[in-house]
Amino acid sequence: MPCASVGLPAVVSCKTGGKLAQIPGSVCSDCYAYKGNYRFKNVKAPRDANLAEVNAALASDAAATAWVLEMVNKINDSGFAYFRWHDSGDIQSERHLELICLVCEQTPEVKHWLPTREYSMVQNVLFDRTIPENLNIRLSAHMIGRTLEPAGPFSTSSVDAGTGWQCPAAHNPANEGNCKSCRACWDRKVGNVDYAQH
């Protein structure tokens, strides 16, 4: 992907996804973050550390302030104009999403993409604040072949539903699994991105 990203351990940090992992036909039942390079200790260890840092940030205001500053610095230091939240894992709570919004507000030159299955957490946060302009929250459909109706300021994603923008990294063999020039995931104007199961 043409971006920096942060990941959390799959399933254990997925409130909804952990339940879906037990349901045949769900996107999470064959989680990509349990395959390939994700299986190696040197890939798992930083995700475990990231989750520990998030949990610490959620436990105290001082740690939360430090976490936001650390994320802002890491994103700015990466040199990328795009950032993906959670290539594995998901938001932990409304407070976690609020902290992510603070990071986005303090990195206005960077476009952020947050895929999530935690619909109610997102809705609850919207009662108290607006989504930063540079953050695209993309609600992910739970079942393979199904889509979600876009709601409010949110875009959506699906897997093998055959509708919406067809992810070229997943659906176009010429891209060899790469985004190349595509930035649809970060674009709110792209209502649904359809990925291939992987």
Secondary structure, DSSP 8 states (H G I E B T S, - for coil): --SEEE---TTTT-HHHHHHTTSTTBGGGG-GGGSGGGGSHHHHHHHHHHHHHHHHHHH-HHHHHHHHHHHHHHHHHH--SEEEE-SSS---SHHHHHHHHHHHHT-TTSEEEEEES-HHHHHHHHTT----TTEEEEEE-SBTT------TT-EEEEES---SEE-HHHH-GGGTT--TT--GGG-TTS-EEEE---
